[in-house]
Amino acid sequence: MKKISVLAVSLMAIATSFTASAEPRSVAVDITKMRPYASGNYFVTVSSDEMNDSSNCTLVYKVQSDAAGAKSVIASLLTAYALEKPIEIEIPTSTGCEGFGTPIQSVFLSQ
């Protein structure tokens, strides 16, 4: 039993360290518009520009269809849009918010 407790505490510490170093992301937002372009860019308009650190970014984010994992991100966005579920959008720390068309690094889906 003691080993399980130590393991649980260790896992919580690891999870906390990952959360602390997470990329910037939006608060929970609704998708209001999705627009694919023939160029391969896929634009997503959301209901709020607020980020989880109380800063603001943009209402319009971009997925490039030729990027690694783009199909998964687009499928997640379409699913959330069809089910009218809120999402959180994660953006890369390396570039931060670029205003209109900020690239999406990942999408968080919740119930």
C-alpha positions in Angstrom: 0.0 0.0 0.0 2.8 2.3 0.8 4.4 1.7 -2.6 1.1 2.7 -4.3 1.0 5.9 -2.3 4.5 6.8 -3.2 3.8 6.0 -6.9 0.6 8.1 -6.8 2.5 11.1 -5.3 5.3 10.7 -7.8 2.8 10.7 -10.7 1.0 13.8 -9.4 4.3 15.6 -9.2 5.2 14.7 -12.7 1.8 15.7 -14.0 2.1 19.1 -12.2 5.5 19.7 -13.8 4.0 19.1 -17.2 1.1 21.4 -16.5 3.4 24.2 -15.4 5.5 24.0 -18.6 2.5 23.7 -20.9 2.2 25.9 -24.0 -0.1 28.9 -24.0 -3.7 28.1 -24.7 -7.1 29.7 -25.0 -9.8 29.5 -22.4 -12.7 27.2 -23.4 -14.2 28.6 -26.5 -16.9 27.8 -29.0 -16.1 27.4 -32.7 -18.2 29.9 -34.6 -16.9 29.4 -38.2 -14.6 27.0 -40.1 -13.2 27.8 -43.5 -10.9 25.6 -45.6 -8.9 27.2 -48.4 -7.7 25.5 -51.6 -4.1 26.6 -50.6 -4.2 24.1 -47.8 -4.8 26.5 -44.9 -7.8 25.8 -42.7 -9.0 28.8 -40.6 -11.1 28.4 -37.4 -13.0 31.3 -35.9 -13.8 31.1 -32.1 -16.0 33.0 -29.7 -13.3 34.6 -27.5 -9.7 35.8 -27.9 -8.9 35.3 -24.2 -6.0 33.1 -23.2 -5.6 31.1 -20.0 -3.0 33.6 -18.7 -5.6 36.5 -19.0 -3.9 37.9 -22.2 -5.7 38.1 -25.5 -4.6 36.5 -28.8 -7.0 36.3 -31.8 -10.4 35.1 -32.8 -9.0 33.3 -35.9 -6.5 30.4 -35.8 -4.9 28.4 -38.7 -4.1 24.8 -39.4 -1.9 24.1 -42.4 -3.1 20.9 -43.9 0.4 19.7 -44.9 1.7 20.0 -41.3 2.3 16.8 -39.3 -0.8 15.8 -37.4 -3.0 18.3 -39.3 -5.6 15.7 -40.2 -6.1 14.8 -36.5 -6.4 18.5 -35.5 -8.9 19.2 -38.3 -10.9 16.1 -37.4 -11.0 17.2 -33.7 -12.1 20.7 -34.7 -14.8 19.3 -37.0 -16.1 17.0 -34.3 -16.2 19.7 -31.7 -18.0 22.0 -34.2 -20.6 19.4 -35.2 -21.3 18.5 -31.5 -21.2 22.2 -30.4 -18.6 21.3 -27.8 -16.2 23.9 -26.4 -12.5 23.5 -27.1 -9.2 25.0 -25.9 -6.6 25.9 -28.5 -2.9 25.5 -27.7 -0.4 27.6 -29.5 3.4 27.2 -29.7 5.5 29.0 -27.2 8.3 29.4 -29.8 6.1 31.8 -31.8 3.4 32.8 -29.4 0.4 34.7 -30.6 0.9 36.0 -34.1 -2.5 37.7 -34.3 -4.9 36.7 -37.2 -4.1 33.1 -38.3 -2.0 32.1 -35.3 -1.0 28.5 -35.9 -2.7 25.8 -33.8 -0.4 23.4 -32.0 -3.1 21.2 -30.5 -6.8 21.1 -29.5 -8.2 20.2 -26.1 -11.6 18.5 -26.2 -13.7 18.3 -23.0 -17.2 17.2 -22.1 
